[in-house]
Amino acid sequence: MLLTDGNPNDTTDLTVYETDILSVAVTESINLDTKLTLATLEISEDVLDVLLDHTWIVDPLPNMRRTIGVSDVVVSQQMQRWHALHTLAIVYRDAYNNQLNDRYRAKWKEYAALAQDGRAKTLKFGIGVVANPIPEAETPVLGSVNGNAAGGTFYAQVTWVSATGQEGAPSVASALTLESGNNLTVQAVSPPAIATGFNVYIGTSEDSTTLQNSSPVAIGGTFTMPDSGLVIGTPVGTGQAADYFVTGGSLLRRG
């Protein structure tokens, strides 16, 4: 996924690092989604500062960086960890300021230090950048037409595809329950300028969606599930891989 696609983590992801975080948020009336978004904004500003500092050395878009911001930055595993730890530091900082509780202060300082380590590892690995960013697709519109497919509950996701075959991050899954004799239809909405078509992933659960179309569906088109039902295609991915990495003054090219 791109850094501008949304928060790299959600509230469930935070519990991997801190099992009590949900109860702490309830006790201290802290909105975790708000803090996740704040952490994304702060990390985005930090990443942009790094890219601007290194523009004259490594960035191939020196005159565009301030305009495009971080819209071409890919979220790496290192950056995802940095985001989670930075979010936890923000939460415990607010919890401490609410109660002046020494336990919260210790947690705040601990996660702040871990977040700095996460930042350092992210920069050492490199900030991944794509040459032609494709944004995450919006939730698709589902419907049905008369047919001969078996009924059931279906989950569908879509991704935008460029003319060169690059694929963006998948949409949030949308679900629809159909009776037998109705074939699922899927439409992608709000195409970005770079998209020339979209892929459709469908499954019987949110975690089992696989590719259903043999070639991208044209912009404005509709995918209709055939009477034969679902095919077992490629599992849905996470979006574009980086074309190059910006590190501490050096560029590591793929391939």
Phi, psi and omega in degrees: 000156175274154180298333180273000179285339183149188181291133179297338179229161171240183185297326178295321179299326181295330182291344175295325181268327185217102187295334184267005189297326181293318179290324176298317180297320179292313182300319184262008179055047179254128179276107184295324179297321178296318181290324175299317179292319178298317179298321178298317179297317182291320177293322178299319178295319179297314179298318179297320177301317180296315180296321178293320179297329184257003184305315185291344180263311193233338188281124180284358182238056188297328182271357184245348189304316180293333180281314184276344178060235180247023183292348179251010182270131179267139177280114177271171175299322180295318180292324178298317178296315177304315181297316180298314182292322178293322176298315180297323176297318179296317181298311182288333173297315179293320179298319178296316180294335176287319190243346188052042180271124184298328178296318177294323179297318179297319178295318179302310182294322180297312182287331175297318178293318178296323178295322177296321176294321177297321177296314182299318180292324177298314181290327178292316177294320180116145176275114182285134182229140176253146182287325182227085185294136176244116183292159176299140180285151174283163179302129184286162176264125181253147177206199180206158173226160178295139180190207183230020180283154176289150181280179179145182176260128184239142177246132184231140173230155177229157174226147175275144181235139179268174180297334180267007176089004177287148186235133179277183180290148182287153175289169167295144181288141174244143185240148177210135178258128183234147172276160177303144182093004176236131181257131182294141173239146183226130177234134174269144184237158176055062181293139174284164184298329184283343186282141174244354179183185179216153175257152183239128178240126183227146175206176178266001171215163184295335184261009185235020183288136178227161184297132183248337182262143180280336175215155184305140176282137183295151176305131181086354180274176181230134173267132178241125179296133182288166179301331182287349177091203185282151171252158178267094182259196179292134177298153180296142181264197182244002179117196186287147170269155182293143174273331175203168184234132175262120180242202182287063176097009179224158182243125177251112182270146178289153176078000000 
